[in-house]
Amino acid sequence: MKLLNFLKPKTPQPTIDSYGETTGVSSEQVQSIMEWLFASLMAAGYLGRSHLIWFDSDNPDPNLEKLIKKLTRYNEPTFLCRCGGRVMPAPDDYYWRMMTEHPSMRVYQLEVKE
């Protein structure tokens, strides 16, 4: 019987890939943001892969800008947590929309300009 349970397809759930340094953010804040984002994706009925960028404008990583451009090709939800004072520049034809639903006012979603 256990073998049959092993063969059953698992219920899909959101996956969040995390990139960048969480410098200046406590482990409790990281966990809180990840849990909130996961719950938000579940509530929206999204069961695929998404991406969370931790961006520190005081110590920017140029590789993250290249990564964002690459991620736009996948058409998967991409989020940014602002660890410094500013948000990273969005790729052409995109913008960062602040997710006012999160109390920190530091979480953004990458969206296409219309």
C-alpha positions in Angstrom: 0.0 0.0 0.0 2.9 2.4 0.8 4.3 1.8 -2.7 1.0 3.0 -4.3 1.0 6.2 -2.2 4.6 6.8 -3.4 3.5 6.6 -7.0 0.6 9.0 -6.6 1.2 12.4 -8.2 1.9 15.0 -5.5 -0.3 18.1 -5.3 1.5 20.9 -7.0 2.4 23.9 -4.9 4.2 27.2 -5.6 7.9 27.2 -5.7 9.9 30.4 -4.9 13.5 30.6 -6.1 15.4 33.2 -4.1 18.3 35.2 -5.4 20.7 37.8 -3.9 21.9 38.7 -0.5 19.6 39.3 2.4 22.1 41.7 4.0 20.4 44.0 6.5 17.3 41.8 6.8 16.9 39.6 9.8 16.2 35.9 9.4 12.7 36.5 10.9 12.0 39.1 8.3 13.2 36.8 5.5 11.0 34.0 6.8 8.0 36.3 7.2 8.3 37.6 3.6 8.8 34.1 2.2 5.7 32.8 4.1 3.6 35.8 3.0 4.6 35.4 -0.6 3.9 31.7 -0.6 0.5 32.2 1.0 -0.3 35.0 -1.5 0.6 32.7 -4.4 -1.5 29.9 -3.0 -4.5 32.3 -2.4 -4.2 33.4 -6.0 -4.3 29.8 -7.2 -0.8 30.0 -8.6 0.9 26.6 -8.4 4.0 27.2 -10.5 7.5 28.6 -10.1 8.2 32.2 -9.1 11.3 34.2 -8.2 12.2 36.5 -5.4 15.1 39.0 -5.7 16.7 40.4 -2.6 18.1 43.8 -3.7 20.4 46.1 -1.6 20.7 49.4 -3.4 23.6 50.3 -1.1 25.6 47.3 -2.4 24.1 46.5 -5.9 24.9 43.2 -7.6 25.1 43.8 -11.4 24.4 40.1 -12.0 20.9 40.6 -10.6 20.0 43.0 -13.4 21.1 40.4 -15.9 19.1 37.7 -14.1 16.0 39.9 -14.1 16.3 40.2 -17.9 16.6 36.5 -18.2 13.6 35.8 -15.9 11.3 38.0 -18.0 11.6 35.4 -20.8 10.1 32.7 -18.6 6.8 34.6 -18.0 6.8 33.6 -14.3 6.0 35.9 -11.4 9.0 37.8 -10.3 9.2 39.7 -7.0 11.8 42.0 -5.4 12.4 42.7 -1.8 14.1 46.1 -1.3 16.8 45.8 1.3 18.2 49.3 0.7 16.7 52.7 0.0 15.9 52.2 -3.7 14.4 49.6 -6.1 16.6 48.3 -8.8 15.9 49.5 -12.4 13.3 47.4 -14.2 14.0 46.1 -17.7 12.6 48.0 -20.7 8.8 47.6 -21.0 8.5 46.6 -17.3 8.1 48.3 -13.9 8.2 47.3 -10.3 4.7 47.6 -8.7 4.8 48.0 -4.9 2.7 45.3 -3.2 0.9 47.4 -0.7 -0.7 44.3 0.7 2.6 43.6 2.5 3.1 45.7 5.7 6.8 46.3 5.1 6.2 48.3 1.9 9.4 46.7 0.6 8.0 44.0 -1.6 7.4 44.6 -5.4 6.2 42.6 -8.3 7.6 42.9 -11.8 4.9 43.8 -14.3 4.7 44.6 -18.0 4.0 48.2 -18.9 0.8 48.6 -21.0 
